[in-house]
Amino acid sequence: MAGDGRRAGETPLTGQNAEKAKAAAVARVPGGTVLRVETDADGAAYEAHIRRPDRTQVTVKLDQQFNVTAVQDGRGGRGNCDERERGDGGQPSGDTGDASSDAGVAT
């Protein structure tokens, strides 16, 4: 893991890509503060790390067109989230985070 929280295989986004990722993430997490945006090592094209107004953190996963595909509580990554969302208008998936249920979650 890099000193700034990034994992191996993740690269910071810059320019228009960074702006598009930030805009999509804040639209999904209103009032949130973008901590960083980067490529994703877990299968999504991009991810944005957001701090909510209540100080909790979420990771917003994005596809190559900057559409939100999932929101993970915590800092993201397999096995490091309490709740996942499948782009279904904010309804939790009920995923417990174990490896057997990860196969059906869009990340």
Buried (B, 14 or more C-beta within 10 A) or exposed (E): EEEEEBBEEBEEBEEEBBEBBBEBBBEBBEEBEBBBBBBBBBEBBBBBBBBBEEEEBBBBBBBEEBEBBBBBBBBBBBEEBEBBBBBEEEEEBEBEBEEEEBEEBBB
